[in-house]
């Protein structure tokens, strides 16, 4: 929730105000976001290995401190260099103190109900998005410097106590996976649903499968849309479509509300039906939604974008984690996710750059959003081809 509210989903509003204060281009501002995503992607393998080895709590604690201090320093920037440096701190902190680290705990605590558990955990990010209008009110009323300083204080004051609640595995507290002995579920009939220890891959074994690369590439294609929307949808709504900053914030909140509905539905659907085919449908919805906002001429098209993109994001997001855990097992999940992030980062960083560069050249987002929508549609074929890998050879102990 802290990451979604204070940074990822509020960044578009910061873009508008930073442009007004410093006159930086859309490409420069998108470049900062892209570089932080590249940095987080490169950090991924090391982060995953550290979490698998030392547990999530210490990594979360380090991340929260860096995240909060990054915001405080960001409030004092006066040049493009200090802007990039402080945003790098924010990116590293939110990565170490957020999604990837927490997912290692969740996939170890849940098996039959894994998709539901991941979906519920993602609700925090959506709740943050719903509250973005509050951040925008603060930005408009008190300025971006005060808002950034306050954000850093909130991250430290709220995040550090919450870290103490996180445990790596249920065995640490005498609990069991899913809270009960392992048993087959009649409702979990997807291609791979109930965990089999024979499917517990090492990172090296996972990377030798085509499914690892196909899921990672498909995930990257999805994030072409997600990342470009994070950075550019507010500028597109305000500059291209004539909405006020507050109205754009309400569109973001509506999109996030749809995302929450998608997360709730995705958790249920992912544990009951084939995750791959659900992901394929979501990729198509991402593409159609982005094309809708790119050429929006009526408010109902903006609402259609919020509905399609929000639902697709909400349903698909948790399944990216659950699908990998189903295919490769929990033991080396952090490291596997970390190496996957090296591929995923190209989508997360490339989307804002492509949209921003083409907007600077042509004066609008139509072409950029169209190119990225096509990329998302192509990514649907990656999930179509990502069938469950064969179980790895067992190593005698």
C-alpha positions as CSV (number, residue, x, y, z in Angstrom):
1,X,0.0,0.0,0.0
2,X,2.8,2.4,0.9
3,X,4.5,1.8,-2.5
4,X,1.4,2.1,-4.5
5,X,0.1,5.2,-2.7
6,X,3.2,7.2,-2.3
7,X,5.3,6.4,-5.4
8,X,4.2,4.0,-8.1
9,X,0.7,5.3,-8.7
10,X,1.4,8.9,-7.7
11,X,4.4,9.3,-10.0
12,X,2.3,10.7,-12.9
13,X,1.1,13.6,-10.7
14,X,4.7,14.4,-9.7
15,X,5.6,14.4,-13.4
16,X,3.1,17.2,-14.1
17,X,4.5,19.4,-11.2
18,X,8.2,18.7,-11.9
19,X,7.6,19.7,-15.5
20,X,6.1,23.0,-14.3
21,X,9.0,23.7,-11.9
22,X,12.0,22.6,-13.9
23,X,10.8,22.4,-17.5
24,X,12.2,18.8,-17.9
25,X,10.9,16.9,-20.9
26,X,8.6,13.9,-20.7
27,X,11.5,11.7,-21.9
28,X,13.7,12.9,-19.1
29,X,11.1,12.3,-16.5
30,X,10.2,8.9,-17.9
31,X,13.9,8.1,-18.1
32,X,14.2,8.4,-14.3
33,X,11.4,5.9,-13.8
34,X,12.9,3.6,-16.5
35,X,16.3,3.7,-14.9
36,X,15.0,2.8,-11.5
37,X,13.2,-0.2,-13.0
38,X,16.4,-1.3,-14.7
39,X,18.2,-0.9,-11.4
40,X,15.6,-2.9,-9.5
41,X,15.8,-5.6,-12.3
42,X,19.5,-5.9,-12.0
43,X,19.3,-6.1,-8.2
44,X,16.7,-8.9,-8.5
45,X,18.9,-12.0,-8.6
46,X,21.0,-10.8,-5.6
47,X,17.9,-9.7,-3.8
48,X,16.2,-13.1,-4.4
49,X,19.3,-15.0,-3.2
50,X,19.6,-12.9,-0.1
51,X,15.9,-13.4,0.8
52,X,16.1,-17.2,0.2
53,X,19.2,-17.4,2.4
54,X,18.6,-14.9,5.2
55,X,14.8,-14.6,5.2
56,X,12.6,-11.7,4.2
57,X,12.5,-9.7,7.5
58,X,16.0,-8.2,7.4
59,X,15.8,-7.4,3.7
60,X,12.4,-5.7,4.3
61,X,13.9,-3.6,7.1
62,X,16.8,-2.4,5.0
63,X,14.5,-1.6,2.1
64,X,12.0,0.4,4.2
65,X,14.8,2.6,5.6
66,X,16.2,3.3,2.1
67,X,12.7,3.9,0.7
68,X,11.9,6.5,3.4
69,X,15.2,8.3,3.3
70,X,15.0,8.4,-0.5
71,X,11.7,10.3,-0.3
72,X,13.2,12.7,2.3
73,X,16.2,13.4,0.1
74,X,14.0,13.8,-3.0
75,X,12.2,16.6,-1.3
76,X,15.5,18.6,-1.5
77,X,16.5,18.1,-5.1
78,X,17.5,21.0,-7.3
79,X,18.9,19.3,-10.5
80,X,18.2,16.5,-12.9
81,X,21.2,14.6,-11.4
82,X,19.9,14.7,-7.8
83,X,16.5,13.8,-9.1
84,X,17.8,10.6,-10.7
85,X,20.0,9.7,-7.7
86,X,17.1,10.1,-5.2
87,X,14.7,8.2,-7.4
88,X,17.3,5.4,-7.6
89,X,17.2,5.3,-3.8
90,X,13.4,5.2,-3.8
91,X,13.4,2.4,-6.4
92,X,15.9,0.2,-4.5
93,X,14.2,0.8,-1.2
94,X,10.7,0.0,-2.5
95,X,12.1,-3.1,-4.2
96,X,13.9,-4.5,-1.2
97,X,11.1,-3.5,1.1
98,X,8.1,-4.5,-1.0
99,X,6.7,-6.8,-3.6
100,X,9.4,-9.3,-4.5
101,X,10.6,-9.9,-0.9
102,X,7.0,-10.3,0.5
103,X,6.1,-12.8,-2.3
104,X,8.8,-15.2,-1.0
105,X,7.0,-15.5,2.3
106,X,3.6,-15.9,0.8
107,X,4.5,-18.7,-1.6
108,X,6.1,-20.6,1.3
109,X,3.0,-20.1,3.5
110,X,0.4,-21.1,0.9
111,X,0.0,-23.8,-1.7
112,X,-3.6,-24.8,-2.5
113,X,-4.8,-21.3,-1.8
114,X,-1.7,-19.6,-3.2
115,X,-3.4,-17.5,-5.9
116,X,-6.0,-16.2,-3.3
117,X,-3.3,-15.3,-0.8
118,X,-1.2,-13.4,-3.4
119,X,-4.3,-11.6,-4.7
120,X,-5.3,-10.5,-1.2
121,X,-1.8,-9.3,-0.5
122,X,-2.0,-7.2,-3.7
123,X,-5.0,-5.4,-2.4
124,X,-2.6,-3.2,-0.4
125,X,-1.3,-1.8,-3.6
126,X,-4.8,-1.2,-4.9
127,X,-5.8,0.5,-1.7
128,X,-2.9,2.8,-2.2
129,X,-4.1,3.6,-5.7
130,X,-7.6,4.4,-4.4
131,X,-6.0,6.9,-2.1
132,X,-4.0,8.7,-4.8
133,X,-6.5,11.6,-4.9
134,X,-5.4,12.3,-1.3
135,X,-1.8,12.6,-2.4
136,X,-2.8,14.8,-5.3
137,X,-4.7,17.1,-2.8
138,X,-1.6,17.3,-0.8
139,X,0.5,18.0,-3.9
140,X,-1.9,20.8,-4.9
141,X,-2.3,22.3,-1.5
142,X,1.3,22.0,0.0
143,X,3.6,21.4,-3.0
144,X,5.6,18.3,-4.1
145,X,8.5,19.0,-1.7
146,X,6.4,18.9,1.4
147,X,4.5,15.9,0.1
148,X,7.7,14.0,-0.6
149,X,9.1,14.8,2.9
150,X,5.8,13.6,4.5
151,X,5.9,10.5,2.4
152,X,9.3,9.6,3.7
153,X,8.2,10.0,7.3
154,X,5.1,7.9,6.8
155,X,7.2,5.1,5.2
156,X,9.5,4.9,8.1
157,X,6.8,5.3,10.8
158,X,4.4,2.8,9.4
159,X,6.7,0.4,7.5
160,X,9.3,-0.5,10.1
161,X,6.8,-1.8,12.7
162,X,4.9,-3.8,10.1
163,X,8.1,-5.6,9.1
164,X,8.2,-7.3,12.5
165,X,5.1,-9.3,11.6
166,X,6.7,-11.1,8.6
167,X,7.8,-14.7,8.9
168,X,9.7,-16.6,6.2
169,X,8.1,-20.1,6.5
170,X,5.2,-21.5,8.7
171,X,7.7,-23.9,10.3
172,X,9.2,-21.0,12.1
173,X,6.1,-20.6,14.2
174,X,5.0,-24.3,14.3
175,X,2.3,-23.8,11.7
176,X,1.6,-25.8,8.5
177,X,1.3,-24.7,4.8
178,X,-2.2,-23.5,4.2
179,X,-2.9,-24.0,7.9
180,X,-3.6,-27.7,7.5
181,X,-1.9,-31.0,6.3
182,X,-1.3,-31.2,2.6
183,X,-4.3,-32.7,0.8
184,X,-5.7,-32.7,-2.7
185,X,-8.3,-30.1,-3.6
186,X,-11.1,-31.0,-5.9
187,X,-11.4,-27.4,-7.0
188,X,-7.8,-26.8,-7.9
189,X,-7.7,-28.5,-11.3
190,X,-5.4,-26.2,-13.3
191,X,-2.4,-27.7,-15.1
192,X,-0.3,-27.5,-12.0
193,X,-2.1,-26.8,-8.7
194,X,-1.1,-28.8,-5.7
195,X,2.6,-28.6,-5.0
196,X,4.6,-31.7,-5.6
197,X,8.1,-31.8,-4.0
198,X,9.4,-33.4,-7.2
199,X,8.7,-30.1,-9.0
200,X,10.8,-28.1,-6.7
201,X,13.3,-26.5,-9.1
202,X,16.6,-24.8,-8.4
203,X,17.1,-21.5,-10.1
204,X,19.5,-23.1,-12.6
205,X,17.0,-25.9,-13.4
206,X,14.2,-23.4,-13.9
207,X,16.2,-21.3,-16.3
208,X,16.8,-24.3,-18.4
209,X,13.1,-24.6,-19.2
210,X,11.3,-22.7,-22.0
211,X,8.5,-21.8,-19.6
212,X,10.8,-19.7,-17.5
213,X,11.7,-17.5,-20.5
214,X,8.2,-17.4,-21.9
215,X,6.5,-16.4,-18.6
216,X,9.2,-13.7,-18.1
217,X,8.8,-12.4,-21.6
218,X,5.0,-12.3,-21.3
219,X,5.3,-10.6,-18.0
220,X,7.6,-8.0,-19.6
221,X,5.1,-7.4,-22.4
222,X,2.3,-6.8,-19.8
223,X,4.4,-4.3,-18.0
224,X,4.9,-2.3,-21.2
225,X,1.4,-1.2,-20.6
226,X,1.4,-1.1,-16.8
227,X,4.5,1.1,-16.6
228,X,3.5,3.5,-19.3
229,X,0.1,4.0,-17.6
230,X,1.8,4.7,-14.3
231,X,4.0,7.4,-15.8
232,X,2.0,8.9,-18.6
233,X,-1.8,8.4,-18.1
234,X,-2.1,11.5,-15.9
235,X,-0.2,13.8,-18.3
236,X,-2.2,12.3,-21.2
237,X,-5.5,13.0,-19.4
238,X,-4.5,16.6,-18.4
239,X,-2.6,17.7,-21.5
240,X,-4.2,15.6,-24.3
241,X,-7.8,15.2,-23.1
242,X,-8.2,18.4,-21.1
243,X,-8.9,16.9,-17.7
244,X,-7.9,18.7,-14.5
245,X,-5.3,17.1,-12.2
246,X,-8.0,16.3,-9.7
247,X,-10.2,14.7,-12.4
248,X,-7.2,12.6,-13.6
249,X,-6.7,11.5,-10.0
250,X,-10.3,10.2,-9.9
251,X,-9.7,8.2,-13.1
252,X,-6.6,6.6,-11.4
253,X,-8.8,5.8,-8.4
254,X,-11.5,4.3,-10.6
255,X,-8.9,2.2,-12.4
256,X,-7.5,1.1,-9.1
257,X,-11.0,0.2,-7.9
258,X,-11.4,-2.1,-10.9
259,X,-8.0,-3.5,-10.1
260,X,-9.1,-4.4,-6.7
261,X,-12.2,-6.2,-8.1
262,X,-9.8,-8.0,-10.5
263,X,-7.6,-9.1,-7.7
264,X,-10.4,-10.6,-5.7
265,X,-11.7,-12.4,-8.8
266,X,-8.3,-13.4,-9.9
267,X,-7.4,-15.2,-6.7
268,X,-10.6,-17.3,-6.9
269,X,-10.2,-18.0,-10.7
270,X,-6.5,-18.7,-10.4
271,X,-7.0,-21.5,-7.9
272,X,-9.9,-23.0,-9.8
273,X,-9.1,-22.6,-13.5
274,X,-6.1,-22.7,-15.8
275,X,-3.9,-19.7,-14.9
276,X,-2.2,-19.5,-18.4
277,X,-5.5,-19.0,-20.2
278,X,-6.6,-16.4,-17.7
279,X,-3.3,-14.5,-18.3
280,X,-3.9,-14.6,-22.1
281,X,-7.3,-13.0,-21.7
282,X,-5.8,-10.3,-19.5
283,X,-3.1,-9.5,-22.0
284,X,-5.7,-8.9,-24.7
285,X,-7.6,-6.6,-22.3
286,X,-4.5,-4.7,-21.5
287,X,-4.0,-4.0,-25.3
288,X,-7.6,-3.0,-25.9
289,X,-7.7,-0.8,-22.8
290,X,-4.6,1.1,-23.8
291,X,-5.8,1.6,-27.4
292,X,-9.1,2.9,-25.9
293,X,-7.4,5.6,-23.8
294,X,-5.0,6.5,-26.7
295,X,-7.8,7.5,-29.0
296,X,-10.4,8.5,-26.3
297,X,-12.9,11.1,-27.6
298,X,-15.6,10.6,-25.0
299,X,-15.6,10.1,-21.3
300,X,-17.1,6.6,-21.7
301,X,-13.9,5.6,-23.5
302,X,-11.9,6.8,-20.5
303,X,-14.2,4.8,-18.2
304,X,-13.7,1.8,-20.6
305,X,-10.0,2.0,-20.3
306,X,-10.2,2.2,-16.5
307,X,-12.4,-0.9,-16.4
308,X,-10.4,-3.0,-18.9
309,X,-6.9,-2.1,-17.7
310,X,-7.8,-2.2,-14.0
311,X,-9.5,-5.6,-14.2
312,X,-6.7,-7.1,-16.4
313,X,-4.0,-5.7,-14.1
314,X,-5.8,-7.0,-11.0
315,X,-6.4,-10.4,-12.3
316,X,-3.1,-11.0,-14.0
317,X,-0.7,-9.5,-11.5
318,X,-1.0,-12.1,-8.7
319,X,-1.1,-14.9,-11.3
320,X,2.4,-13.9,-12.4
321,X,3.7,-15.0,-9.0
322,X,1.3,-18.0,-8.5
323,X,2.1,-19.4,-12.0
324,X,5.9,-19.4,-11.3
325,X,5.4,-20.9,-7.9
326,X,3.2,-23.7,-9.3
327,X,5.7,-24.4,-12.1
328,X,9.0,-24.2,-10.1
329,X,8.1,-24.7,-6.4
330,X,8.8,-22.4,-3.3
331,X,12.3,-23.5,-2.2
332,X,14.3,-21.2,-4.6
333,X,11.4,-18.9,-5.5
334,X,13.2,-15.7,-4.5
335,X,16.2,-16.5,-6.7
336,X,14.0,-17.6,-9.6
337,X,11.9,-14.4,-9.4
338,X,15.1,-12.4,-9.2
339,X,16.6,-13.8,-12.4
340,X,13.2,-13.4,-14.1
341,X,13.3,-9.7,-13.1
342,X,16.3,-9.2,-15.5
343,X,13.9,-9.8,-18.3
344,X,10.8,-8.2,-16.8
345,X,12.7,-5.0,-16.3
346,X,12.8,-4.4,-20.0
347,X,9.0,-4.0,-20.1
348,X,8.9,-2.0,-16.9
349,X,11.6,0.4,-18.1
350,X,10.9,0.4,-21.9
351,X,7.2,1.3,-21.7
352,X,7.6,4.8,-20.2
353,X,10.6,5.6,-22.5
354,X,8.8,4.6,-25.7
355,X,5.6,6.5,-24.8
356,X,7.5,9.6,-23.6
357,X,9.9,9.8,-26.5
358,X,7.1,9.4,-29.1
359,X,5.0,12.0,-27.2
360,X,7.9,14.5,-27.3
361,X,8.3,13.9,-31.0
362,X,4.6,13.9,-32.1
363,X,3.1,16.0,-29.4
364,X,0.7,13.3,-28.2
365,X,0.6,9.8,-26.8
366,X,-1.5,8.1,-29.6
367,X,1.4,6.4,-31.5
368,X,3.3,5.5,-28.3
369,X,0.3,3.9,-26.7
370,X,-0.5,2.0,-29.9
371,X,2.9,0.5,-30.2
372,X,2.8,-0.6,-26.5
373,X,-0.7,-2.1,-27.0
374,X,0.6,-4.2,-29.9
375,X,3.5,-5.4,-27.6
376,X,1.0,-6.5,-25.0
377,X,-1.1,-8.4,-27.6
378,X,2.1,-10.2,-28.8
379,X,2.9,-11.1,-25.2
380,X,-0.4,-13.1,-25.0
381,X,1.2,-15.7,-27.3
382,X,4.1,-16.2,-24.8
383,X,1.6,-17.4,-22.1
384,X,-0.1,-19.6,-24.7
385,X,3.2,-21.4,-25.3
386,X,4.3,-21.5,-21.6
387,X,3.2,-25.0,-20.7
388,X,4.2,-26.7,-17.4
389,X,7.8,-27.9,-17.4
390,X,8.8,-31.5,-16.8
391,X,9.9,-32.2,-13.3
392,X,13.6,-31.7,-12.7
393,X,15.9,-34.7,-12.0
394,X,16.1,-35.5,-8.3
395,X,19.5,-35.1,-6.6
396,X,20.4,-37.8,-4.1
397,X,21.0,-36.3,-0.6
